[in-house]
Amino acid sequence: MLSSGDSAVQFAVFIGLMLLVAALVYFKVRGKGAGEDGSSKEVFLAGGGLNWFFIAGAITLTNLSTDQLVGMNGNQMLLLAWWELSAIVGLSILAFVFVPIYYRANCTTVTELLEKRYNQRNVRTTISALFLFGNIFVYLPAVIYSGALFMQSLFGVETSVVAIAAIFAAVGAAYAILGGLRAVAVLDTYSGVGILALALAVVFLALQAVDFDIVTGVPVERLSMIGSNDSPIPFHTLFTGMILIQIFYWSTNQNITQKALAAPTVKEAQKGVMAAAFVRFLIIPAIVVVPGVVAYKLFGDVGDRAYGMLVAEVLPSWTSGMFAAMIAAAVLTTYSAILNATTTLYTVDIHKPFVNADANAARLNRIVGIAATVLAVILVPIYAGAESIINLLQELNGFLSMPILSVFVVGLLFRGVDARAAITGLVWGFLLYAFHNFVLYREDAVYAGENVYQHFGFGWLHYIDVMVIVLVTSVLVALLVNRIVYGGNATFGWRGNEGAGVVTGG
């Protein structure tokens, strides 16, 4: 426990480091931020001027936050590293398949590609609305909640989680609103150096605390990389649904792809994406699973409190301020990046086409950013009851990820499909996933308390398996509806090499 004098010193270190990062960001982006000229390209794509280094930093830190550090370590098993290792596949597909397509179509948002492929605006509006819903009601509140929870458990403060989350939200919003994507990318990159260095230090000190032996006293299922059917990641899913999840997250998700769209050239974007993949392979898996397993050995099954408890145990007290700054930076980088993507989607896909085509992007960025931030803070208490924040997020992703990916698959692989048919397939996918979660896989009231589940004979069907079924059937439903209802004649053929289409209303 720190004395009052030590606490004051560590708080001063924390504030000093946060101000240093802010100053570095300011001097890097001054005169180039989200200015009053209202330029959409500057606000949302950094003027197309990000080099590979900042693209890699932005992609890495948009993904890495306390929901990974807290949530993955909270599972306290090595198996969760597969989420990060398999991400390399998704990033490679983004770099060599989707980045050339987006640049060829001159896209600001991923949904713009759909509008050009289907030649109908309604599909772009629908998918944008779903992305906005996911960002505002899932990602933004989850990021600041997990950060606030960690700060609480690390320092034992009595301040409410909502109050801490509100502070994170306000500061993160300031970066996104005042500086646009350029400030977000620079913040991500500069902060990322310190975040990754300290996270690796935690891994080393954690291993040192158990004499580099994480095997003795730890159940074999927490050390195995071969997941059973009732584990968070059954092994067979690595070759089915896991790949599809990674394609959706890294290649068709505005929160990530927006960074790759901000380079001056395709090659520069590809260099940045692959640099992010290299960091993910070399560093990320260790920092999101090893501390959790060590925490199990030291404290037992403590869930999402594992990372905070371990850090408090192994880090010297004099580093408290530095580590608090690291956690704050991790939260701010992810939050500001998702908020910037949110304002981009609303401004470019909703407001300008339907409200005011000449609207000032910088002003809209402020208005939408503030509104989304207030909503995110209000929603924080909903996540406080989650048993595992990372597993909750992955399952929630299933409602939208595969249905949305099906629209991209149909648009890129088939000609002559009506956008309304693709949207019908999307609705089918959403309902099918909901049926699995709420009917086939629900806790039986008769056995509540014993954690026994009723599967109606489908106990082997993991939610990652369901994502394969959702994607395939969504595509088939879209093609069937296109033929029967709209009289279309879909023809198979890869459309990735096509330029921008002629857009019509719809």
LUMROSE-667172 format. One record per residue (C-alpha): residue in three letters; x, y, z. Coordinates in steps of 0.05 Angstrom, whole numbers, plus 32768, in hexadecimal, padded with zeros to 4 digits. Layout:
LUMROSE-667172
<"ALA",<X,Y,Z>>
...
***
This chain:
LUMROSE-667172
<"MET",<8000,8000,8000>>
<"LEU",<801C,8044,7FED>>
<"SER",<8022,807A,8021>>
<"SER",<7FFF,80BC,8015>>
<"GLY",<8041,80DA,8000>>
<"ASP",<804F,80A2,7FCF>>
<"SER",<8008,80A6,7FB4>>
<"ALA",<8011,80F0,7FA6>>
<"VAL",<8052,80E2,7F81>>
<"GLN",<8032,80AA,7F57>>
<"PHE",<7FF6,80D6,7F47>>
<"ALA",<8026,810C,7F30>>
<"VAL",<804B,80D9,7F04>>
<"PHE",<8008,80C3,7EE7>>
<"ILE",<7FF2,810A,7ED7>>
<"GLY",<8037,811B,7EBC>>
<"LEU",<8039,80E1,7E8C>>
<"MET",<7FF3,80EE,7E73>>
<"LEU",<8005,8137,7E67>>
<"LEU",<8045,8123,7E43>>
<"VAL",<801E,80F6,7E13>>
<"ALA",<7FEB,812E,7E08>>
<"ALA",<8023,815F,7DF9>>
<"LEU",<8045,812F,7DC8>>
<"VAL",<8003,8125,7DA4>>
<"TYR",<7FF6,8170,7DA2>>
<"PHE",<8039,8182,7D84>>
<"LYS",<8033,814A,7D50>>
<"VAL",<7FEE,815D,7D37>>
<"ARG",<7FE8,81A8,7D44>>
<"GLY",<7FD0,81CC,7D07>>
<"LYS",<7FB7,818A,7CEA>>
<"GLY",<7F7F,8177,7D19>>
<"ALA",<7F34,8177,7D10>>
<"GLY",<7F31,81C0,7CFF>>
<"GLU",<7EF7,81EE,7CF0>>
<"ASP",<7EFF,81E3,7CA5>>
<"GLY",<7ED4,81A6,7CB0>>
<"SER",<7EFB,8179,7C81>>
<"SER",<7EE1,8132,7C86>>
<"LYS",<7F23,8116,7C6A>>
<"GLU",<7F4C,8138,7CA1>>
<"VAL",<7F1C,8129,7CDA>>
<"PHE",<7F0F,80E1,7CC8>>
<"LEU",<7F4B,80CB,7C9E>>
<"ALA",<7F83,80F8,7CB8>>
<"GLY",<7F88,8118,7C74>>
<"GLY",<7FA1,80D6,7C57>>
<"GLY",<7FE4,80E5,7C76>>
<"LEU",<7FF2,80AE,7CA9>>
<"ASN",<8031,8086,7C9D>>
<"TRP",<8037,803C,7CAD>>
<"PHE",<8053,8047,7CF3>>
<"PHE",<8016,806E,7D0B>>
<"ILE",<7FE6,803F,7CE7>>
<"ALA",<8005,8003,7D0B>>
<"GLY",<8001,8028,7D4E>>
<"ALA",<7FB9,803D,7D43>>
<"ILE",<7FA1,7FF7,7D2F>>
<"THR",<7FC6,7FD6,7D69>>
<"LEU",<7FAE,8006,7D9F>>
<"THR",<7F67,800B,7D84>>
<"ASN",<7F61,7FC0,7D92>>
<"LEU",<7F8C,7FBC,7DD1>>
<"SER",<7F6A,7FD8,7E0F>>
<"THR",<7F55,7FC2,7E54>>
<"ASP",<7F1F,7F96,7E38>>
<"GLN",<7F59,7F6B,7E1D>>
<"LEU",<7F88,7F74,7E59>>
<"VAL",<7F51,7F6B,7E8C>>
<"GLY",<7F22,7F3D,7E66>>
<"MET",<7F52,7F0C,7E46>>
<"ASN",<7F7D,7F07,7E84>>
<"GLY",<7F3C,7EFF,7EAB>>
<"ASN",<7F31,7EBC,7E89>>
<"GLN",<7F73,7EA6,7EA9>>
<"MET",<7F85,7E74,7E72>>
<"LEU",<7FB7,7E73,7E39>>
<"LEU",<7F81,7E5E,7E08>>
<"LEU",<7F69,7EA6,7DFF>>
<"ALA",<7FAA,7EB6,7DDA>>
<"TRP",<7F89,7E99,7D9B>>
<"TRP",<7F5F,7ED8,7D95>>
<"GLU",<7F9F,7EFF,7D8A>>
<"LEU",<7FC6,7ECC,7D61>>
<"SER",<7F8D,7EC1,7D31>>
<"ALA",<7F87,7F0C,7D28>>
<"ILE",<7FC5,7F08,7CFD>>
<"VAL",<7F9B,7EE6,7CC8>>
<"GLY",<7F67,7F1D,7CCB>>
<"LEU",<7F9C,7F54,7CC6>>
<"SER",<7FBD,7F31,7C8B>>
<"ILE",<7F7A,7F2D,7C67>>
<"LEU",<7F6E,7F77,7C76>>
<"ALA",<7FB3,7F89,7C59>>
<"PHE",<7FB2,7F61,7C19>>
<"VAL",<7F68,7F58,7C09>>
<"PHE",<7F3F,7F90,7C26>>
<"VAL",<7F6F,7FCC,7C27>>
<"PRO",<7F77,7FCC,7BDB>>
<"ILE",<7F2C,7FC6,7BD2>>
<"TYR",<7F1D,8000,7C01>>
<"TYR",<7F51,802D,7BE1>>
<"ARG",<7F3A,801B,7B9B>>
<"ALA",<7EF3,802F,7BAE>>
<"ASN",<7F0C,806E,7BD2>>
<"CYS",<7EE8,805E,7C12>>
<"THR",<7EE4,8087,7C52>>
<"THR",<7EB8,8052,7C75>>
<"VAL",<7EB5,8007,7C69>>
<"THR",<7E6B,800E,7C5C>>
<"GLU",<7E79,803B,7C21>>
<"LEU",<7E95,7FFE,7BFE>>
<"LEU",<7E52,7FDB,7C07>>
<"GLU",<7E2C,8015,7BE8>>
<"LYS",<7E59,8012,7BAB>>
<"ARG",<7E55,7FC6,7BA5>>
<"TYR",<7E09,7FC2,7BAA>>
<"ASN",<7DFC,8005,7B88>>
<"GLN",<7DC9,8014,7BBF>>
<"ARG",<7DCF,8043,7BFA>>
<"ASN",<7DA1,801E,7C2A>>
<"VAL",<7DD4,7FE7,7C37>>
<"ARG",<7E09,801B,7C4C>>
<"THR",<7DD8,803D,7C7B>>
<"THR",<7DC2,7FFC,7C9B>>
<"ILE",<7E09,7FE2,7CA9>>
<"SER",<7E1F,8026,7CC2>>
<"ALA",<7DE5,8028,7CF2>>
<"LEU",<7DF9,7FE3,7D0D>>
<"PHE",<7E41,7FF8,7D15>>
<"LEU",<7E2B,8037,7D3A>>
<"PHE",<7DFE,800D,7D67>>
<"GLY",<7E38,7FDE,7D78>>
<"ASN",<7E69,8016,7D86>>
<"ILE",<7E3A,803F,7DB2>>
<"PHE",<7E18,8007,7DD8>>
<"VAL",<7E50,7FD3,7DDC>>
<"TYR",<7E97,7FEA,7DCE>>
<"LEU",<7E9A,8030,7DEB>>
<"PRO",<7E7B,8020,7E2F>>
<"ALA",<7EA1,7FDE,7E34>>
<"VAL",<7EE4,8000,7E29>>
<"ILE",<7EDB,8035,7E5F>>
<"TYR",<7EBB,8003,7E8F>>
<"SER",<7EF4,7FD2,7E8B>>
<"GLY",<7F27,800A,7E94>>
<"ALA",<7F02,8026,7ED0>>
<"LEU",<7EFC,7FE1,7EEF>>
<"PHE",<7F46,7FD5,7EE8>>
<"MET",<7F59,8018,7F08>>
<"GLN",<7F2A,8008,7F41>>
<"SER",<7F48,7FC3,7F4E>>
<"LEU",<7F90,7FDB,7F45>>
<"PHE",<7F8E,8015,7F75>>
<"GLY",<7F54,8002,7FA2>>
<"VAL",<7F32,8045,7F97>>
<"GLU",<7EEB,8050,7FAF>>
<"THR",<7ED7,807C,7F75>>
<"SER",<7E9E,805C,7F4E>>
<"VAL",<7EAC,8038,7F0D>>
<"VAL",<7E7C,8067,7EE9>>
<"ALA",<7EA2,80A5,7F01>>
<"ILE",<7EE5,8089,7EEA>>
<"ALA",<7EC7,8073,7EA8>>
<"ALA",<7EAB,80B9,7E9D>>
<"ILE",<7EF1,80D7,7EA5>>
<"PHE",<7F0D,80A6,7E73>>
<"ALA",<7ED4,80B6,7E42>>
<"ALA",<7EDD,8101,7E48>>
<"VAL",<7F28,8100,7E3B>>
<"GLY",<7F23,80CD,7E03>>
<"ALA",<7EED,80F6,7DE2>>
<"ALA",<7F19,8134,7DE5>>
<"TYR",<7F4E,8112,7DBA>>
<"ALA",<7F1C,80F8,7D87>>
<"ILE",<7EF3,8138,7D84>>
<"LEU",<7F2B,816C,7D83>>
<"GLY",<7F5F,8147,7D5A>>
<"GLY",<7F3A,8117,7D2D>>
<"LEU",<7F59,80D6,7D15>>
<"ARG",<7F9F,80F5,7D11>>
<"ALA",<7FA0,8103,7D5B>>
<"VAL",<7F82,80BF,7D6B>>
<"ALA",<7FB8,809B,7D42>>
<"VAL",<7FF1,80C3,7D61>>
<"LEU",<7FD5,80B8,7DA7>>
<"ASP",<7FD0,806D,7D98>>
<"THR",<8017,8069,7D7F>>
<"TYR",<803B,8092,7DB4>>
<"SER",<8013,8072,7DEC>>
<"GLY",<801D,802D,7DCE>>
<"VAL",<8068,802D,7DDA>>
<"GLY",<805F,8037,7E25>>
<"ILE",<8023,8009,7E2A>>
<"LEU",<8045,7FCE,7E08>>
<"ALA",<8086,7FD8,7E2E>>
<"LEU",<8063,7FD9,7E72>>
<"ALA",<8035,7F9F,7E60>>
<"LEU",<8072,7F75,7E4E>>
<"ALA",<8092,7F89,7E90>>
<"VAL",<8054,7F6F,7EB4>>
<"VAL",<805C,7F2C,7E8F>>
<"PHE",<80A5,7F26,7EA4>>
<"LEU",<8098,7F3A,7EED>>
<"ALA",<805C,7F0B,7EF0>>
<"LEU",<8086,7ED0,7ED9>>
<"GLN",<80BE,7EE4,7F08>>
<"ALA",<808C,7EE3,7F42>>
<"VAL",<807F,7E99,7F36>>
<"ASP",<80C7,7E88,7F25>>
<"PHE",<80B4,7E83,7EDB>>
<"ASP",<808A,7E46,7EEA>>
<"ILE",<8041,7E4E,7ED5>>
<"VAL",<8035,7E03,7ECF>>
<"THR",<8038,7DEB,7F17>>
<"GLY",<7FF6,7DF2,7F3B>>
<"VAL",<7FD0,7E0B,7EFD>>
<"PRO",<7F9B,7DDC,7EDF>>
<"VAL",<7FAF,7DC1,7E9C>>
<"GLU",<7F71,7DDE,7E79>>
<"ARG",<7F8B,7E24,7E8A>>
<"LEU",<7FCD,7E15,7E68>>
<"SER",<7FB5,7DEF,7E2B>>
<"MET",<7FB0,7E11,7DE7>>
<"ILE",<7F81,7DDA,7DD0>>
<"GLY",<7F3B,7DEF,7DE6>>
<"SER",<7F05,7DBD,7DF6>>
<"ASN",<7EBD,7DC7,7DDD>>
<"ASP",<7EA8,7DE8,7E1E>>
<"SER",<7EE4,7E18,7E20>>
<"PRO",<7EE2,7E61,7E09>>
<"ILE",<7F05,7E4C,7DC7>>
<"PRO",<7EFA,7E04,7DB1>>
<"PHE",<7F35,7DEF,7D86>>
<"HIS",<7F0D,7DE0,7D47>>
<"THR",<7EF1,7E27,7D46>>
<"LEU",<7F36,7E42,7D36>>
<"PHE",<7F2C,7E29,7CEF>>
<"THR",<7EE3,7E3E,7CE7>>
<"GLY",<7EC1,7E76,7D0C>>
<"MET",<7F00,7E94,7D29>>
<"ILE",<7F1A,7EA5,7CE4>>
<"LEU",<7ED8,7EC6,7CD1>>
<"ILE",<7ED7,7EEF,7D11>>
<"GLN",<7F1D,7F09,7D02>>
<"ILE",<7F0B,7F1B,7CBA>>
<"PHE",<7ECF,7F43,7CD2>>
<"TYR",<7EF4,7F66,7D0B>>
<"TRP",<7F33,7F7A,7CE6>>
<"SER",<7F1B,7F81,7C9E>>
<"THR",<7ED3,7F9B,7C9F>>
<"ASN",<7ECF,7FBF,7CE2>>
<"GLN",<7ED2,800B,7CDD>>
<"ASN",<7EF5,8012,7D20>>
<"ILE",<7F32,7FEF,7D04>>
<"THR",<7F31,7FF9,7CB9>>
<"GLN",<7F2A,8045,7CBF>>
<"LYS",<7F73,8048,7CD5>>
<"ALA",<7F8A,8020,7C98>>
<"LEU",<7F63,8050,7C6B>>
<"ALA",<7F8B,808C,7C83>>
<"ALA",<7FCD,807D,7C5F>>
<"PRO",<7FE4,80A2,7C20>>
<"THR",<7FEB,8061,7BF9>>
<"VAL",<7FD5,8018,7BFA>>
<"LYS",<801C,8001,7C07>>
<"GLU",<8024,802F,7C42>>
<"ALA",<7FE2,8015,7C5F>>
<"GLN",<7FF8,7FCD,7C55>>
<"LYS",<803A,7FDA,7C78>>
<"GLY",<8015,7FF6,7CB4>>
<"VAL",<7FE4,7FBD,7CB7>>
<"MET",<801A,7F87,7CB4>>
<"ALA",<8044,7FAC,7CE8>>
<"ALA",<8007,7FA8,7D15>>
<"ALA",<8003,7F5D,7D06>>
<"PHE",<804D,7F55,7D19>>
<"VAL",<8041,7F78,7D5C>>
<"ARG",<8005,7F4C,7D68>>
<"PHE",<802D,7F0D,7D5D>>
<"LEU",<806A,7F22,7D85>>
<"ILE",<804C,7F46,7DC1>>
<"ILE",<8001,7F45,7DCA>>
<"PRO",<7FF3,7EFB,7DDA>>
<"ALA",<8023,7EFA,7E15>>
<"ILE",<8008,7F38,7E36>>
<"VAL",<7FBF,7F23,7E32>>
<"VAL",<7FC5,7EDC,7E4E>>
<"VAL",<8005,7ED0,7E76>>
<"PRO",<7FF3,7F00,7EB0>>
<"GLY",<7FAF,7EDF,7EB7>>
<"VAL",<7FCC,7E9A,7EBE>>
<"VAL",<7FFF,7EB3,7EF1>>
<"ALA",<7FC7,7ED5,7F17>>
<"TYR",<7FA3,7E92,7F1A>>
<"LYS",<7FE0,7E73,7F39>>
<"LEU",<7FE7,7EAB,7F6C>>
<"PHE",<7F9E,7EBC,7F7C>>
<"GLY",<7F72,7E85,7F5F>>
<"ASP",<7F36,7E91,7F32>>
<"VAL",<7F2B,7EDC,7F39>>
<"GLY",<7F0D,7EEB,7EF4>>
<"ASP",<7F13,7F31,7ED8>>
<"ARG",<7F37,7F49,7F17>>
<"ALA",<7F74,7F1E,7F05>>
<"TYR",<7F9C,7F52,7EDF>>
<"GLY",<7F93,7F8A,7F11>>
<"MET",<7FA3,7F5D,7F4C>>
<"LEU",<7FE2,7F42,7F2A>>
<"VAL",<7FFB,7F87,7F17>>
<"ALA",<7FF2,7F9F,7F5E>>
<"GLU",<8019,7F62,7F76>>
<"VAL",<8055,7F62,7F47>>
<"LEU",<8061,7FAA,7F33>>
<"PRO",<808C,7FD4,7F62>>
<"SER",<8064,800A,7F85>>
<"TRP",<808C,8041,7F65>>
<"THR",<8071,802D,7F20>>
<"SER",<8028,8036,7F34>>
<"GLY",<8023,807A,7F12>>
<"MET",<8044,8061,7ED2>>
<"PHE",<8016,8025,7ECF>>
<"ALA",<7FD8,804F,7EDC>>
<"ALA",<7FED,807B,7EA2>>
<"MET",<7FF5,803D,7E76>>
<"ILE",<7FAF,8024,7E86>>
<"ALA",<7F92,8069,7E7C>>
<"ALA",<7FB5,806E,7E38>>
<"ALA",<7F9C,8029,7E23>>
<"VAL",<7F54,803D,7E33>>
<"LEU",<7F5A,8082,7E12>>
<"THR",<7F79,8067,7DD2>>
<"THR",<7F43,8033,7DC6>>
<"TYR",<7F0A,8061,7DDC>>
<"SER",<7F20,809C,7DB1>>
<"ALA",<7F2A,806F,7D74>>
<"ILE",<7EE5,804F,7D79>>
<"LEU",<7EC6,8093,7D85>>
<"ASN",<7EE8,80AF,7D47>>
<"ALA",<7ECD,8074,7D1E>>
<"THR",<7E88,8081,7D3B>>
<"THR",<7E87,80CA,7D27>>
<"THR",<7EA2,80B7,7CE3>>
<"LEU",<7E6A,8085,7CD6>>
<"TYR",<7E34,80B4,7CEC>>
<"THR",<7E4E,80F1,7CC7>>
<"VAL",<7E61,80D0,7C85>>
<"ASP",<7E2C,809A,7C81>>
<"ILE",<7DEF,80B8,7CA4>>
<"HIS",<7DF1,8103,7CAD>>
<"LYS",<7E0F,811B,7C6B>>
<"PRO",<7DE4,80EE,7C3E>>
<"PHE",<7DA2,80F9,7C62>>
<"VAL",<7DA7,8139,7C8B>>
<"ASN",<7DD8,816C,7C6F>>
<"ALA",<7E0B,815B,7C39>>
<"ASP",<7E32,819B,7C48>>
<"ALA",<7E37,8190,7C94>>
<"ASN",<7E78,81A4,7CB5>>
<"ALA",<7E9C,8162,7CC7>>
<"ALA",<7EC3,8180,7D01>>
<"ARG",<7E84,819C,7D21>>
<"LEU",<7E5E,815B,7D18>>
<"ASN",<7E9A,8136,7D35>>
<"ARG",<7E92,815F,7D75>>
<"ILE",<7E47,8157,7D7B>>
<"VAL",<7E44,810C,7D6D>>
<"GLY",<7E82,80FF,7D97>>
<"ILE",<7E64,8121,7DD4>>
<"ALA",<7E21,80FE,7DCC>>
<"ALA",<7E41,80B9,7DC4>>
<"THR",<7E6E,80C5,7E00>>
<"VAL",<7E33,80D7,7E2D>>
<"LEU",<7E0E,8098,7E17>>
<"ALA",<7E4B,806C,7E23>>
<"VAL",<7E53,8085,7E6A>>
<"ILE",<7E09,8079,7E78>>
<"LEU",<7E0F,8031,7E60>>
<"VAL",<7E4C,801F,7E8A>>
<"PRO",<7E24,8000,7EC4>>
<"ILE",<7E07,7FCC,7E95>>
<"TYR",<7E4C,7FAC,7E8D>>
<"ALA",<7E5A,7FAA,7ED8>>
<"GLY",<7E34,7F68,7EDE>>
<"ALA",<7E5B,7F43,7EA9>>
<"GLU",<7E7E,7F03,7EC0>>
<"SER",<7EB4,7F0C,7E8B>>
<"ILE",<7EB8,7F4C,7E63>>
<"ILE",<7EE0,7F2F,7E29>>
<"ASN",<7EB2,7EF2,7E21>>
<"LEU",<7E75,7F20,7E24>>
<"LEU",<7E92,7F4C,7DED>>
<"GLN",<7EA2,7F12,7DC1>>
<"GLU",<7E5C,7EF5,7DC7>>
<"LEU",<7E3B,7F39,7DBC>>
<"ASN",<7E66,7F41,7D7D>>
<"GLY",<7E45,7F03,7D61>>
<"PHE",<7E02,7F26,7D5A>>
<"LEU",<7E1E,7F56,7D25>>
<"SER",<7E61,7F3B,7D0D>>
<"MET",<7E4C,7F01,7CE0>>
<"PRO",<7E0C,7F21,7CC7>>
<"ILE",<7E33,7F5F,7CB2>>
<"LEU",<7E6B,7F35,7C94>>
<"SER",<7E37,7F10,7C6A>>
<"VAL",<7E25,7F51,7C49>>
<"PHE",<7E6E,7F5D,7C36>>
<"VAL",<7E75,7F15,7C1D>>
<"VAL",<7E37,7F1A,7BF0>>
<"GLY",<7E4C,7F5E,7BD6>>
<"LEU",<7E93,7F48,7BC5>>
<"LEU",<7E84,7F02,7BAB>>
<"PHE",<7E43,7F0B,7B84>>
<"ARG",<7E27,7F39,7B4F>>
<"GLY",<7DDD,7F49,7B47>>
<"VAL",<7DC8,7F45,7B90>>
<"ASP",<7D96,7F78,7BA9>>
<"ALA",<7DAD,7F9C,7BE8>>
<"ARG",<7D6A,7F8D,7C09>>
<"ALA",<7D78,7F42,7C01>>
<"ALA",<7DBC,7F4A,7C23>>
<"ILE",<7D9A,7F70,7C5C>>
<"THR",<7D67,7F38,7C63>>
<"GLY",<7DA1,7F07,7C6A>>
<"LEU",<7DBE,7F34,7C9F>>
<"VAL",<7D7D,7F34,7CC7>>
<"TRP",<7D7A,7EE8,7CC1>>
<"GLY",<7DC0,7EE3,7CDD>>
<"PHE",<7DB0,7F10,7D18>>
<"LEU",<7D72,7EE8,7D29>>
<"LEU",<7D95,7EA5,7D22>>
<"TYR",<7DCD,7EBA,7D51>>
<"ALA",<7D9A,7ED5,7D83>>
<"PHE",<7D73,7E93,7D7F>>
<"HIS",<7DB3,7E6D,7D90>>
<"ASN",<7DC5,7E9A,7DCB>>
<"PHE",<7D80,7EA2,7DEA>>
<"VAL",<7D5D,7E60,7DD9>>
<"LEU",<7D8E,7E28,7DC8>>
<"TYR",<7DC2,7E40,7DF9>>
<"ARG",<7DA2,7E5B,7E38>>
<"GLU",<7DA8,7E4C,7E81>>
<"ASP",<7D70,7E1D,7E96>>
<"ALA",<7D4A,7E3A,7ED1>>
<"VAL",<7D43,7DF4,7EEF>>
<"TYR",<7D8E,7DEE,7EF5>>
<"ALA",<7DA1,7E36,7F01>>
<"GLY",<7DD8,7E39,7F34>>
<"GLU",<7DF8,7DFA,7F1B>>
<"ASN",<7E0D,7E1C,7EDA>>
<"VAL",<7DEB,7DE6,7EB1>>
<"TYR",<7DD4,7DFC,7E6D>>
<"GLN",<7D9B,7DE4,7E40>>
<"HIS",<7DB1,7DDB,7DF8>>
<"PHE",<7D78,7DB0,7DDC>>
<"GLY",<7DAC,7D7F,7DC3>>
<"PHE",<7DDC,7DB4,7DA9>>
<"GLY",<7E0D,7DB5,7DE2>>
<"TRP",<7E48,7DAE,7DB2>>
<"LEU",<7E35,7DEE,7D8D>>
<"HIS",<7E63,7E26,7DA4>>
<"TYR",<7E52,7E6E,7D93>>
<"ILE",<7E90,7E71,7D66>>
<"ASP",<7E73,7E35,7D3F>>
<"VAL",<7E31,7E5A,7D3A>>
<"MET",<7E54,7E94,7D17>>
<"VAL",<7E66,7E66,7CDD>>
<"ILE",<7E1E,7E50,7CD7>>
<"VAL",<7E06,7E98,7CDC>>
<"LEU",<7E34,7EB0,7CA5>>
<"VAL",<7E26,7E78,7C74>>
<"THR",<7DDB,7E78,7C7E>>
<"SER",<7DD8,7EC4,7C7A>>
<"VAL",<7DFA,7EC3,7C36>>
<"LEU",<7DCB,7E8B,7C1F>>
<"VAL",<7D8D,7EB0,7C37>>
<"ALA",<7DA4,7EEF,7C14>>
<"LEU",<7DAD,7ECA,7BD2>>
<"LEU",<7D6B,7EA5,7BDA>>
<"VAL",<7D43,7EE4,7BEA>>
<"ASN",<7D66,7F08,7BB0>>
<"ARG",<7D4E,7ED2,7B80>>
<"ILE",<7D07,7EC5,7B9B>>
<"VAL",<7CF1,7F09,7BB5>>
<"TYR",<7D18,7F3A,7B89>>
<"GLY",<7D20,7F0F,7B4A>>
<"GLY",<7D6B,7F1A,7B48>>
<"ASN",<7D9C,7EEC,7B27>>
<"ALA",<7DDB,7EEB,7B52>>
<"THR",<7E1B,7ED7,7B2F>>
<"PHE",<7E5A,7EC1,7B53>>
<"GLY",<7E9A,7EE6,7B48>>
<"TRP",<7ECE,7F0B,7B72>>
<"ARG",<7EC2,7F56,7B6E>>
<"GLY",<7EFE,7F6E,7B96>>
<"ASN",<7F21,7F8A,7B59>>
<"GLU",<7EE8,7FB7,7B43>>
<"GLY",<7EEA,8002,7B4A>>
<"ALA",<7EB3,802C,7B68>>
<"GLY",<7E6E,801F,7B4E>>
<"VAL",<7E37,8051,7B3D>>
<"VAL",<7E0F,805E,7B7B>>
<"THR",<7DC4,8065,7B7A>>
<"GLY",<7D93,8074,7BB1>>
<"GLY",<7D6E,803D,7BD4>>
***
